[in-house]
Amino acid sequence: MEVTKGKLKNTKSGKELVFGSNPTQYEISHSNDFAIETQLAQCAPLVSFRCAGAASLRVQLVFDQDAGAKEGTLGEVASFLQELNQVDGETASVPPAEFKMGSTVFRGFLRSYRWNPTRFNPKGEPTAAHLSVELLSDGSYEKGEAK
């Protein structure tokens, strides 16, 4: 059986990072903001809704060339991350990104990433690494436009 592929795409440049469906962590979270307001002549404070927060997606992927990973070299992964983290002076933002895996589509912006090489070849080049990525929604997830 062929391994299902997932993609993390820089939607501005069109470049894609393809991976086998192997997330060791996969989480979509959403939070709302509230404020506590004291009320005169009331014994308990009132909790009032302020605004809906943006959703975020956190995923951790494993890349291991020694295990037969054919998704590209780890250098290509590092290069992709650098481009996805580049702030555009005109828009004052990082480029939009899209995560696809199975029926899940999540669009947003790179909030953070952690690139952790875990094994190296005799030349000192990484052959295995963990990648943790967090995307902040562009609003499409909250509107129900993304799955």
Contacts in CASP RR format, 6 or more apart in sequence:
PFRMAT RR
TARGET T0000
AUTHOR 0000-0000-0000
METHOD contacts of the structure
MODEL  1
MEVTKGKLKNTKSGKELVFGSNPTQYEISHSNDFAIETQLAQCAPLVSFR
CAGAASLRVQLVFDQDAGAKEGTLGEVASFLQELNQVDGETASVPPAEFK
MGSTVFRGFLRSYRWNPTRFNPKGEPTAAHLSVELLSDGSYEKGEAK
3 20 0 8 1.000
3 21 0 8 1.000
3 22 0 8 1.000
4 20 0 8 1.000
4 21 0 8 1.000
4 101 0 8 1.000
4 102 0 8 1.000
5 18 0 8 1.000
5 19 0 8 1.000
5 20 0 8 1.000
5 21 0 8 1.000
6 18 0 8 1.000
6 19 0 8 1.000
6 20 0 8 1.000
6 21 0 8 1.000
6 100 0 8 1.000
6 101 0 8 1.000
6 102 0 8 1.000
7 16 0 8 1.000
7 17 0 8 1.000
7 18 0 8 1.000
7 19 0 8 1.000
7 98 0 8 1.000
7 99 0 8 1.000
7 100 0 8 1.000
7 101 0 8 1.000
8 16 0 8 1.000
8 17 0 8 1.000
8 19 0 8 1.000
8 80 0 8 1.000
8 84 0 8 1.000
8 97 0 8 1.000
8 98 0 8 1.000
8 99 0 8 1.000
8 133 0 8 1.000
9 15 0 8 1.000
9 16 0 8 1.000
9 17 0 8 1.000
9 97 0 8 1.000
9 98 0 8 1.000
9 99 0 8 1.000
9 100 0 8 1.000
10 16 0 8 1.000
10 80 0 8 1.000
10 83 0 8 1.000
10 84 0 8 1.000
10 95 0 8 1.000
10 96 0 8 1.000
10 97 0 8 1.000
11 95 0 8 1.000
11 96 0 8 1.000
11 97 0 8 1.000
11 98 0 8 1.000
11 107 0 8 1.000
12 88 0 8 1.000
12 95 0 8 1.000
12 96 0 8 1.000
13 83 0 8 1.000
13 95 0 8 1.000
15 80 0 8 1.000
15 83 0 8 1.000
17 71 0 8 1.000
17 76 0 8 1.000
17 77 0 8 1.000
17 80 0 8 1.000
18 71 0 8 1.000
19 61 0 8 1.000
19 63 0 8 1.000
19 71 0 8 1.000
20 61 0 8 1.000
20 69 0 8 1.000
20 71 0 8 1.000
21 101 0 8 1.000
21 102 0 8 1.000
22 61 0 8 1.000
22 62 0 8 1.000
23 59 0 8 1.000
23 60 0 8 1.000
23 61 0 8 1.000
23 101 0 8 1.000
24 60 0 8 1.000
24 61 0 8 1.000
24 62 0 8 1.000
24 130 0 8 1.000
25 58 0 8 1.000
25 59 0 8 1.000
25 60 0 8 1.000
25 132 0 8 1.000
26 58 0 8 1.000
26 59 0 8 1.000
26 60 0 8 1.000
27 57 0 8 1.000
27 58 0 8 1.000
27 59 0 8 1.000
28 55 0 8 1.000
28 56 0 8 1.000
28 57 0 8 1.000
28 58 0 8 1.000
28 106 0 8 1.000
28 141 0 8 1.000
29 55 0 8 1.000
29 56 0 8 1.000
29 58 0 8 1.000
30 52 0 8 1.000
30 53 0 8 1.000
30 54 0 8 1.000
30 55 0 8 1.000
30 56 0 8 1.000
30 141 0 8 1.000
30 142 0 8 1.000
31 53 0 8 1.000
32 49 0 8 1.000
32 50 0 8 1.000
32 51 0 8 1.000
32 52 0 8 1.000
32 53 0 8 1.000
33 49 0 8 1.000
33 50 0 8 1.000
33 51 0 8 1.000
33 52 0 8 1.000
33 53 0 8 1.000
34 47 0 8 1.000
34 48 0 8 1.000
34 49 0 8 1.000
34 50 0 8 1.000
35 47 0 8 1.000
35 48 0 8 1.000
35 50 0 8 1.000
36 45 0 8 1.000
36 46 0 8 1.000
36 47 0 8 1.000
36 48 0 8 1.000
37 45 0 8 1.000
37 46 0 8 1.000
37 47 0 8 1.000
37 48 0 8 1.000
38 45 0 8 1.000
38 46 0 8 1.000
39 45 0 8 1.000
39 46 0 8 1.000
52 142 0 8 1.000
53 142 0 8 1.000
54 136 0 8 1.000
54 137 0 8 1.000
54 139 0 8 1.000
54 142 0 8 1.000
55 136 0 8 1.000
55 137 0 8 1.000
55 139 0 8 1.000
55 141 0 8 1.000
55 142 0 8 1.000
56 111 0 8 1.000
56 134 0 8 1.000
56 135 0 8 1.000
56 136 0 8 1.000
56 137 0 8 1.000
57 99 0 8 1.000
57 106 0 8 1.000
57 133 0 8 1.000
57 134 0 8 1.000
57 135 0 8 1.000
57 137 0 8 1.000
58 132 0 8 1.000
58 133 0 8 1.000
58 134 0 8 1.000
59 99 0 8 1.000
59 132 0 8 1.000
59 133 0 8 1.000
60 130 0 8 1.000
60 131 0 8 1.000
60 132 0 8 1.000
60 133 0 8 1.000
61 130 0 8 1.000
61 131 0 8 1.000
61 133 0 8 1.000
62 128 0 8 1.000
62 129 0 8 1.000
62 130 0 8 1.000
62 131 0 8 1.000
63 69 0 8 1.000
63 71 0 8 1.000
63 74 0 8 1.000
63 77 0 8 1.000
63 128 0 8 1.000
63 129 0 8 1.000
63 130 0 8 1.000
63 131 0 8 1.000
64 119 0 8 1.000
64 127 0 8 1.000
64 128 0 8 1.000
65 72 0 8 1.000
65 73 0 8 1.000
65 74 0 8 1.000
65 127 0 8 1.000
65 128 0 8 1.000
66 119 0 8 1.000
66 127 0 8 1.000
66 128 0 8 1.000
67 128 0 8 1.000
71 77 0 8 1.000
74 117 0 8 1.000
74 125 0 8 1.000
74 126 0 8 1.000
74 127 0 8 1.000
74 128 0 8 1.000
74 129 0 8 1.000
75 126 0 8 1.000
77 115 0 8 1.000
77 129 0 8 1.000
77 131 0 8 1.000
78 115 0 8 1.000
81 113 0 8 1.000
81 115 0 8 1.000
81 131 0 8 1.000
83 95 0 8 1.000
84 94 0 8 1.000
84 95 0 8 1.000
84 97 0 8 1.000
84 110 0 8 1.000
84 113 0 8 1.000
85 94 0 8 1.000
85 110 0 8 1.000
85 113 0 8 1.000
86 94 0 8 1.000
86 95 0 8 1.000
87 93 0 8 1.000
87 94 0 8 1.000
88 94 0 8 1.000
88 95 0 8 1.000
93 109 0 8 1.000
94 109 0 8 1.000
94 110 0 8 1.000
95 109 0 8 1.000
96 107 0 8 1.000
96 108 0 8 1.000
96 109 0 8 1.000
96 138 0 8 1.000
97 107 0 8 1.000
97 108 0 8 1.000
97 109 0 8 1.000
97 110 0 8 1.000
97 135 0 8 1.000
98 105 0 8 1.000
98 106 0 8 1.000
98 107 0 8 1.000
98 108 0 8 1.000
99 105 0 8 1.000
99 106 0 8 1.000
99 107 0 8 1.000
99 133 0 8 1.000
99 135 0 8 1.000
100 106 0 8 1.000
103 147 0 8 1.000
104 147 0 8 1.000
105 146 0 8 1.000
105 147 0 8 1.000
106 135 0 8 1.000
106 137 0 8 1.000
106 141 0 8 1.000
106 146 0 8 1.000
107 137 0 8 1.000
107 138 0 8 1.000
107 139 0 8 1.000
107 140 0 8 1.000
107 141 0 8 1.000
107 146 0 8 1.000
108 135 0 8 1.000
108 136 0 8 1.000
108 137 0 8 1.000
108 138 0 8 1.000
108 139 0 8 1.000
108 140 0 8 1.000
109 135 0 8 1.000
109 136 0 8 1.000
109 138 0 8 1.000
110 133 0 8 1.000
110 134 0 8 1.000
110 135 0 8 1.000
110 136 0 8 1.000
111 134 0 8 1.000
111 135 0 8 1.000
111 136 0 8 1.000
112 132 0 8 1.000
112 133 0 8 1.000
112 134 0 8 1.000
113 131 0 8 1.000
113 132 0 8 1.000
113 133 0 8 1.000
113 134 0 8 1.000
114 130 0 8 1.000
114 131 0 8 1.000
114 132 0 8 1.000
115 129 0 8 1.000
115 131 0 8 1.000
116 129 0 8 1.000
116 130 0 8 1.000
116 131 0 8 1.000
116 132 0 8 1.000
117 126 0 8 1.000
117 128 0 8 1.000
117 129 0 8 1.000
118 126 0 8 1.000
118 128 0 8 1.000
118 129 0 8 1.000
118 130 0 8 1.000
119 126 0 8 1.000
119 127 0 8 1.000
119 128 0 8 1.000
120 126 0 8 1.000
120 127 0 8 1.000
121 127 0 8 1.000
137 146 0 8 1.000
139 145 0 8 1.000
140 146 0 8 1.000
END
